[in-house]
Amino acid sequence: MEPAHTPSVNQESTSNMSTTQQKVGRRELHYSNLEDVIVDAENLAAGPVLTSGDWTFGQILEHLAVTFDYSIDGFPFRGPWFLRKIVAPFLKNRFLTKPMPSGFKLPKNAGALKPGEVSVEEGLAHLKRAIGRFETETPNADHPVFGKMAQQEWVSLGLRHCELHLSFVSPAESQD
């Protein structure tokens, strides 16, 4: 199936390659719809990849899948009250419309979002199931920071979240 739009992808290079972990520059991504996410993930999974950051490609896919599932089933944690009530109203629109910043460390109570070891195949299969479910079921859960969100807000947040995490994965052959 062809995506409505090809995801926009730009490569950043880095001379900071690590031999102990696969480190590469991050891609700049903009997804227009959830099909773009699946197409990009499938294309990456079709060949060798390099990752930057602390997670493997399989873990990234699993993390994204779990967050789509939690948007329907409910998150097993909530952000601190001051973040939900004071900070979130100022940040919500930015997180829905602009690229998410990297470097955020999940709080201890959000451990359910930290994936264990998972293969790329398992993570991709879970992501495809979770997105399929997300497209057919209404996400009714409260976001742990932003609270109640409309369907289109969930979609926008999911796209920005996927852009952030999949930007850490690059095809190995493009890193010559």
Secondary structure as GFF3:
##gff-version 3
##sequence-region A 1 176
A	DSSP	beta_strand	8	11	.	.	.	ID=ss1
A	DSSP	beta_strand	27	30	.	.	.	ID=ss2
A	DSSP	alpha_helix	34	45	.	.	.	ID=ss3
A	DSSP	beta_strand	49	51	.	.	.	ID=ss4
A	DSSP	alpha_helix	57	73	.	.	.	ID=ss5
A	DSSP	alpha_helix	81	82	.	.	.	ID=ss6
A	DSSP	pi_helix	83	87	.	.	.	ID=ss7
A	DSSP	alpha_helix	88	97	.	.	.	ID=ss8
A	DSSP	three_ten_helix	108	113	.	.	.	ID=ss9
A	DSSP	alpha_helix	120	136	.	.	.	ID=ss10
A	DSSP	alpha_helix	151	166	.	.	.	ID=ss11
A	DSSP	beta_strand	169	171	.	.	.	ID=ss12
A	DSSP	three_ten_helix	172	175	.	.	.	ID=ss13
###
